[in-house]
Amino acid sequence: MDVFDPFRKKWSEEYIRLPNRFNTGGLIATHPFTDLHVHVRLNGGEDYDSLEMAAKVGGFSTLLIQPNVNPPLASHEVVNQHISLIKDRDVKFLLTISPFGVLEPFNEEIIKAYSTDGTSYDYPKLVEAMRSKKKKILWIDHSQMYEIGGIFYEGTDIDVPKRPLSNEPIAIVRTVLTGLEYGFKRFHIQHVSNPFSVEAISWLRDHADVSCEVTPHHLLLSSEEIRNSNFKINPPLVSEKKRKELVEMVKKGLIDVLSSDHAPHSLKPNDYLTAPFGTSNLEVAFSAYFTAIGELELVIEKMTSKPMKLINVRSNLSENNLVFLDPNSTFEVDTKKFVSKGKNCVFDGMRLNAKVVGLKINGKMVMWDGEIIS
């Protein structure tokens, strides 16, 4: 079988021992994926059990959980509850904590960063957090000027409140420059949605250690395709022209990481004003990225070695940990078949290229052809 090592950026032909019932014809293998931007719900929503199954189907062995659960990851009590829920699992779950509160990082093996995701904050609140928090940890930022609302970007042909494209890049610059002033060293910008943001980050890299990520929906879909509330995503989708620019920026290396922003909801009311933001996509993230970008090695690197390095997760390619991919297959997304409790997927009904076929973690096959192996 052809095997790609994303850490050494090399292909090799290896003999992979698998039970005879697994048909490996036409497959390639690589290191399992890491996702820096995933949401868990609990309280009847996407819990760690269903999220772990979705991760396996999607080919992921490591997920970084965002702090906006209910209650949020902002106290020792809540964080310790999550630590107890994530232990002894096949998939490695890591945590972020909210910087808006009294909690400081206390378990560096599990708590990898502050994250502002899911919190509406103004500039005074941001300054206070950066002034008071310990500086040694990565600052992950959902960059948005919440002072200006808006469901979609200006130019979207839907009668709802809108925000300017400049909202996001202004917030990015505000966060990084303020963080530098108060002693933070490393910044990671979540789900960049438009080329202005990437250009702002390119300028900031002359002054700070800044990385960024992009979601599959921002690379594959445009604002012209919005047709129901499943397309209500934060940040919003951009025009087809700017979507293509984002794809080219990934290919040029201006965007470091591919992260899903898996935001599951069982049902979303088909009303743009009342529906929650977010899309469920963990199970098809790799396929969506490959369909949008079309460069297999690049997609693999930005879903493995690149995000792992950012959160100091060390690993090497080994036969015990592999994801098996069919780069030549096509399939139609059917959310009815999702193991995730989130059925709100913007890719529902779309045909995607390439497919995750199997996943091996710590020497154990845990998924094959969409079926979880106990």
C-alpha positions as CSV (number, residue, x, y, z in Angstrom):
1,M,0.0,0.0,0.0
2,D,1.2,3.5,-0.7
3,V,1.8,5.4,2.5
4,F,2.3,9.2,2.9
5,D,4.3,10.4,5.9
6,P,3.2,14.0,6.6
7,F,6.1,14.6,9.0
8,R,8.8,13.8,6.5
9,K,6.7,14.7,3.4
10,K,7.6,11.4,1.8
11,W,5.7,8.5,0.1
12,S,6.7,4.9,0.6
13,E,5.3,1.5,-0.3
14,E,4.6,-0.5,2.8
15,Y,3.0,-3.9,3.7
16,I,0.2,-3.1,6.1
17,R,-1.2,-6.0,8.0
18,L,-5.0,-6.0,8.1
19,P,-7.6,-8.7,8.6
20,N,-8.7,-10.3,5.3
21,R,-12.2,-8.9,5.6
22,F,-10.9,-5.4,4.9
23,N,-10.6,-4.7,1.2
24,T,-7.6,-2.3,0.8
25,G,-7.5,-2.2,-3.0
26,G,-6.8,1.3,-4.3
27,L,-6.4,2.8,-0.8
28,I,-3.6,4.9,0.6
29,A,-2.7,5.4,4.2
30,T,-1.4,8.2,6.3
31,H,-1.4,9.5,9.9
32,P,-4.9,10.1,11.4
33,F,-6.2,13.6,11.4
34,T,-6.1,16.3,14.1
35,D,-8.9,19.0,14.3
36,L,-8.2,22.2,16.3
37,H,-11.8,23.4,16.2
38,V,-14.6,21.1,17.4
39,H,-17.7,21.7,19.6
40,V,-19.3,19.3,22.1
41,R,-22.8,20.0,23.4
42,L,-23.7,17.6,26.3
43,N,-27.1,18.0,27.9
44,G,-28.8,16.0,25.3
45,G,-26.8,17.2,22.3
46,E,-23.6,16.0,20.8
47,D,-21.9,14.3,23.7
48,Y,-18.4,12.7,23.8
49,D,-19.8,9.3,22.8
50,S,-21.4,10.5,19.5
51,L,-18.6,13.0,18.9
52,E,-16.0,10.2,19.2
53,M,-17.9,8.1,16.7
54,A,-18.1,11.0,14.2
55,A,-14.4,11.6,14.7
56,K,-13.7,8.0,13.8
57,V,-15.8,8.1,10.7
58,G,-14.0,11.3,9.7
59,G,-10.6,9.8,10.2
60,F,-9.6,11.9,13.3
61,S,-7.6,10.7,16.3
62,T,-7.2,14.0,18.0
63,L,-9.8,16.8,18.6
64,L,-9.4,20.2,20.4
65,I,-12.6,21.1,22.1
66,Q,-13.8,24.7,22.2
67,P,-14.9,26.3,25.5
68,N,-18.5,27.3,24.7
69,V,-20.3,24.3,26.2
70,N,-23.0,24.7,28.7
71,P,-21.7,25.5,31.3
72,P,-18.5,26.9,29.6
73,L,-15.0,25.6,30.2
74,A,-14.3,28.4,32.6
75,S,-14.0,26.8,36.0
76,H,-12.0,24.0,37.6
77,E,-15.2,22.1,38.3
78,V,-16.4,22.1,34.7
79,V,-13.0,21.4,33.2
80,N,-12.4,18.5,35.6
81,Q,-15.9,17.1,34.6
82,H,-14.8,17.1,31.0
83,I,-11.4,15.5,31.8
84,S,-13.3,12.7,33.4
85,L,-15.5,12.3,30.4
86,I,-12.6,12.2,27.9
87,K,-10.3,9.8,29.6
88,D,-9.8,6.2,28.4
89,R,-11.1,6.7,24.9
90,D,-9.7,5.8,21.5
91,V,-9.8,9.4,20.3
92,K,-7.7,11.9,22.1
93,F,-9.7,14.9,23.3
94,L,-7.9,18.0,24.3
95,L,-9.4,21.2,25.8
96,T,-9.3,24.9,25.4
97,I,-10.5,27.2,28.2
98,S,-12.2,30.6,28.1
99,P,-9.9,33.6,28.9
100,F,-13.0,35.5,30.2
101,G,-13.0,34.4,33.8
102,V,-10.8,33.5,36.7
103,L,-9.6,30.1,35.4
104,E,-5.9,29.7,34.5
105,P,-4.4,26.7,32.6
106,F,-3.6,23.9,35.1
107,N,-3.1,20.7,33.1
108,E,-0.8,21.4,30.1
109,E,-1.2,17.8,28.8
110,I,-4.9,18.4,28.2
111,I,-5.5,22.2,28.2
112,K,-3.8,23.5,25.1
113,A,-5.0,27.1,24.7
114,Y,-7.2,29.9,25.7
115,S,-10.0,30.3,23.1
116,T,-12.5,33.2,22.7
117,D,-14.8,31.1,20.5
118,G,-18.4,31.3,21.4
119,T,-18.1,34.4,23.6
120,S,-19.3,37.8,22.5
121,Y,-16.7,40.3,23.7
122,D,-16.0,43.9,23.3
123,Y,-12.6,45.6,23.4
124,P,-12.5,46.5,27.1
125,K,-13.3,42.8,27.9
126,L,-10.5,41.7,25.6
127,V,-8.0,44.1,27.1
128,E,-8.9,43.0,30.7
129,A,-8.5,39.3,29.8
130,M,-5.1,39.9,28.1
131,R,-3.9,42.1,30.9
132,S,-4.7,39.5,33.6
133,K,-4.0,36.1,32.1
134,K,-0.8,34.1,32.1
135,K,1.0,34.6,28.8
136,K,2.7,31.2,28.3
137,I,-0.3,29.6,26.6
138,L,-1.5,29.9,23.0
139,W,-4.3,32.4,22.4
140,I,-6.9,31.1,20.0
141,D,-9.2,33.8,18.7
142,H,-12.6,33.9,17.0
143,S,-12.0,37.3,15.6
144,Q,-15.1,39.4,15.3
145,M,-16.2,42.9,16.0
146,Y,-19.3,42.1,18.0
147,E,-20.1,45.8,18.2
148,I,-21.5,45.4,14.7
149,G,-24.0,42.6,14.3
150,G,-25.0,40.8,11.1
151,I,-25.8,37.3,10.1
152,F,-24.3,37.4,6.6
153,Y,-21.7,39.6,4.8
154,E,-22.7,42.7,2.8
155,G,-23.6,41.8,-0.7
156,T,-25.5,38.6,0.2
157,D,-28.9,38.7,-1.4
158,I,-31.0,37.8,1.6
159,D,-33.0,40.3,3.7
160,V,-31.3,39.9,7.1
161,P,-28.9,42.1,9.1
162,K,-25.4,42.1,7.5
163,R,-21.8,42.9,8.5
164,P,-19.0,44.3,6.4
165,L,-16.1,42.1,5.2
166,S,-13.7,44.3,7.1
167,N,-15.3,43.2,10.4
168,E,-13.0,40.1,10.7
169,P,-9.6,41.5,9.6
170,I,-10.0,44.5,11.9
171,A,-10.8,42.2,14.8
172,I,-7.7,40.0,14.0
173,V,-5.4,43.0,14.0
174,R,-7.0,44.3,17.3
175,T,-6.5,40.9,19.0
176,V,-2.9,40.3,17.9
177,L,-1.6,43.8,18.6
178,T,-3.3,44.0,21.9
179,G,-2.0,40.6,22.9
180,L,1.6,41.6,21.9
181,E,1.3,44.7,24.1
182,Y,0.3,42.6,27.1
183,G,3.0,39.9,26.6
184,F,1.3,37.1,24.6
185,K,3.6,35.4,22.2
186,R,1.5,33.0,20.1
187,F,-1.8,33.5,18.3
188,H,-4.0,31.3,16.3
189,I,-6.9,32.8,14.3
190,Q,-9.9,30.6,13.8
191,H,-12.0,30.1,10.6
192,V,-10.7,32.9,8.4
193,S,-13.5,33.6,6.0
194,N,-12.2,36.2,3.5
195,P,-9.0,37.2,1.8
196,F,-8.7,40.5,3.7
197,S,-8.2,38.5,6.9
198,V,-5.4,36.4,5.4
199,E,-3.7,39.5,4.1
200,A,-4.0,41.1,7.6
201,I,-2.4,38.0,9.1
202,S,0.4,38.1,6.5
203,W,1.2,41.6,7.7
204,L,1.0,40.6,11.4
205,R,3.5,37.8,10.8
206,D,6.2,40.4,10.5
207,H,5.5,41.3,14.2
208,A,4.2,38.2,15.9
209,D,3.8,34.4,15.8
210,V,0.4,34.1,14.1
211,S,-1.2,31.0,12.5
212,C,-4.6,30.6,11.0
213,E,-7.2,28.0,9.9
214,V,-9.9,27.7,7.4
215,T,-13.0,25.5,7.4
216,P,-14.2,23.2,4.6
217,H,-17.4,25.2,4.1
218,H,-15.5,28.5,3.5
219,L,-13.4,26.8,0.8
220,L,-16.2,24.8,-0.9
221,L,-19.3,27.0,-0.7
222,S,-20.1,30.7,-1.5
223,S,-22.8,33.1,-0.4
224,E,-24.6,32.7,-3.7
225,E,-25.4,29.1,-2.7
226,I,-27.2,29.9,0.6
227,R,-30.6,28.3,0.5
228,N,-31.6,27.5,4.1
229,S,-30.6,28.0,7.7
230,N,-28.0,25.3,7.6
231,F,-25.9,27.9,5.7
232,K,-26.1,30.3,8.7
233,I,-22.5,30.0,9.7
234,N,-20.3,32.3,11.8
235,P,-18.2,33.8,10.1
236,P,-20.5,33.9,7.1
237,L,-19.8,32.6,3.6
238,V,-18.3,35.0,1.0
239,S,-18.8,35.5,-2.7
240,E,-17.6,32.9,-5.2
241,K,-14.8,35.2,-6.3
242,K,-13.5,35.5,-2.8
243,R,-14.0,31.8,-2.1
244,K,-11.7,31.0,-5.0
245,E,-9.1,33.5,-3.6
246,L,-9.2,31.7,-0.2
247,V,-8.5,28.3,-2.0
248,E,-5.5,29.8,-3.7
249,M,-4.2,31.2,-0.4
250,V,-4.3,27.7,1.0
251,K,-2.3,26.4,-1.9
252,K,0.3,29.3,-1.5
253,G,0.8,28.3,2.2
254,L,-0.8,31.5,3.6
255,I,-3.3,29.4,5.6
256,D,-1.7,27.0,8.0
257,V,-4.3,24.5,9.1
258,L,-7.6,23.0,8.0
259,S,-10.1,22.8,10.9
260,S,-13.7,21.8,10.7
261,D,-15.5,24.1,13.2
262,H,-17.8,21.1,13.7
263,A,-20.9,22.7,15.3
264,P,-23.6,20.1,15.6
265,H,-27.3,20.7,16.1
266,S,-29.9,18.0,15.8
267,L,-32.4,20.3,14.1
268,K,-32.2,24.0,13.0
269,P,-35.4,26.0,12.5
270,N,-35.5,27.2,8.9
271,D,-35.5,30.8,10.0
272,Y,-32.3,32.9,9.5
273,L,-33.0,35.1,12.5
274,T,-33.7,32.4,15.2
275,A,-31.6,29.4,13.9
276,P,-28.2,28.9,15.7
277,F,-25.0,29.3,13.8
278,G,-23.0,26.3,12.7
279,T,-22.7,23.2,10.6
280,S,-22.0,19.6,11.3
281,N,-19.2,18.3,9.1
282,L,-16.6,16.2,11.0
283,E,-17.5,13.0,9.1
284,V,-16.9,14.5,5.7
285,A,-14.3,17.2,6.4
286,F,-11.5,15.5,4.6
287,S,-13.6,14.9,1.5
288,A,-14.8,18.5,1.5
289,Y,-11.3,19.8,1.7
290,F,-10.0,17.5,-1.0
291,T,-12.9,18.4,-3.3
292,A,-12.2,22.2,-2.8
293,I,-8.4,22.0,-3.0
294,G,-7.6,19.0,-5.0
295,E,-4.0,18.5,-3.7
296,L,-3.8,15.3,-1.5
297,E,-0.5,15.9,0.2
298,L,-1.3,19.5,1.0
299,V,-4.7,18.5,2.6
300,I,-3.1,15.7,4.6
301,E,-0.3,17.9,6.0
302,K,-2.7,20.7,7.0
303,M,-4.9,18.1,8.8
304,T,-2.0,16.3,10.5
305,S,1.5,17.6,11.1
306,K,0.6,21.3,10.9
307,P,-2.1,21.3,13.6
308,M,-0.2,18.9,15.8
309,K,2.8,21.2,15.9
310,L,0.7,24.2,16.9
311,I,-0.6,22.4,20.0
312,N,2.6,20.5,20.8
313,V,1.2,17.0,20.1
314,R,4.2,14.8,19.1
315,S,3.8,11.7,17.0
316,N,5.5,9.8,14.2
317,L,3.9,7.7,11.4
318,S,3.6,4.1,12.5
319,E,1.6,1.1,11.5
320,N,-0.4,1.4,14.8
321,N,-1.9,4.7,13.9
322,L,-3.2,5.1,10.3
323,V,-6.1,6.5,8.4
324,F,-7.0,4.7,5.2
325,L,-8.2,6.9,2.3
326,D,-9.7,6.2,-1.2
327,P,-8.6,9.2,-3.2
328,N,-10.4,8.1,-6.3
329,S,-13.9,7.6,-4.9
330,T,-16.9,9.9,-5.1
331,F,-20.0,9.8,-2.9
332,E,-23.1,11.8,-2.0
333,V,-23.4,13.2,1.5
334,D,-26.4,11.9,3.3
335,T,-26.9,13.4,6.8
336,K,-29.4,10.6,7.6
337,K,-26.4,8.3,7.8
338,F,-24.3,10.5,10.1
339,V,-23.4,9.0,13.4
340,S,-23.1,12.5,14.8
341,K,-26.2,13.9,16.5
342,G,-25.7,17.0,14.3
343,K,-27.7,16.7,11.1
344,N,-27.2,20.3,10.1
345,C,-24.7,19.8,7.3
346,V,-24.3,22.3,4.5
347,F,-22.9,19.5,2.3
348,D,-26.0,17.4,2.5
349,G,-26.8,16.1,-1.0
350,M,-23.5,17.2,-2.5
351,R,-21.1,14.9,-4.3
352,L,-17.6,14.9,-2.7
353,N,-14.3,13.5,-3.9
354,A,-12.1,11.1,-1.9
355,K,-13.3,9.2,1.1
356,V,-12.1,8.1,4.5
357,V,-12.4,4.3,4.5
358,G,-10.8,3.1,7.7
359,L,-9.1,4.2,10.9
360,K,-6.6,2.5,13.2
361,I,-5.7,3.9,16.6
362,N,-3.1,2.5,19.0
363,G,-3.0,-0.8,17.0
364,K,-6.8,-1.3,16.9
365,M,-9.1,-0.9,13.9
366,V,-11.8,1.4,15.2
367,M,-13.7,2.2,12.0
368,W,-14.1,0.7,8.5
369,D,-16.3,1.8,5.7
370,G,-18.4,4.0,8.0
371,E,-19.0,1.3,10.6
372,I,-17.7,1.7,14.1
373,I,-15.7,-1.3,15.3
374,S,-16.1,-2.0,19.0
